[in-house]
Amino acid sequence: MAGQELELVADVKAVLGEGPSWHAERELLYWVDIEGQQVHEFNPADRTDQTIPVGSLVGAVVPMDEGGLLLAARDGFYRLNPQTGEQDLIGKPEREPAGNRFNDAKCDPRGRLWAGTMSLDDQPSQGSLYCLEADGRIRPVLTGVTISNGLAWSADGGTFYYIDTPTRQVLAYDFDAEEGALSNPRTAVHFPEGEGYPDGMTIDAEGMLWVAHWGGGKVSRFHPATGERLTEIAFPAELVTSCAFGGRDLDELYITTARTGLAEDRLQKQPSAGGLFRIKPGVKGTPTIGYAGRGAKSRWGD
């Protein structure tokens, strides 16, 4: 596959960089530092990376169709004004354990947000996958999850791909777009031992999955129908966390990394860990879908 060289576009040393999300209207790349409690705003036009403190662990950020950004924060969903930093609570799930936090999140083709949780102290099977409906209702979809992570939908909306990281698998589900329901789970991709764990994920215009290797130092492209690895991109950082397509033509792949938990001797060997990377992989991606529902009652006049 033809492409260009990997480049480090924001050497910001995020503690736990995650959740890249392209805002097509603003032509900006939003991403988060979960443990740094910040939303990052990267502008490709001038290669600047601004930070917005949010005062909480924040697992993911996506655009909202009505304006502003939607956060999957530690305990629930919040609308963020990126200009002022103001936040409004949209809602919190009921009966979610206090020792959990939200992790990765994305919107489905209908504009509903899907977001999963995980235990802060690595307890197994304590997390869930939730759906935030356009009317603000929050419903659990999957339970018994350990580290809810990457999400993607096929172009026809009929298949949902999902990662619970310790399973070393990408699962495929039949997806009922009307009801937002999952059925018929099966393994699409299996990660072999020694290559890290599957983390964040995106899907390209050809229907292939791009999956970040946490602890594996790379991103791989897989064919979900066969599980075959088609290509891989090596990184100068071992904790590769997530990826998303961006750019005006959606031909740029943005990749986040982390440095959390790495001893000083290991960090010295990978000084760009925690940075934001970019590459043109030779294939176009799919657009980031914004949240179609209304947020909390706005104080911003928009």
Secondary structure, DSSP 8 states (H G I E B T S, - for coil): ------EEEE----SBEEEEEEETTTTEEEEEETTTTEEEEEETTTTEEEEEE-SS-EEEEEEBTTSSEEEEESSSEEEE-TTT--EEEEE--TT--TTEEEEEEEE-TTS-EEEEEEETT--TT-EEEEEE-TTS-EEEEEEEESBEEEEEE-TTS-EEEEEEGGGTEEEEEEEETTTTEEEEEEEEEE--TTS-EEEEEEEBTTS-EEEEEETTTEEEEE-TTT--EEEEEE-SSSBEEEEEEESTTS-EEEEEEB-TT--HHHHHH-TTTT-EEEE--SS-B-----B-S--S--SS--
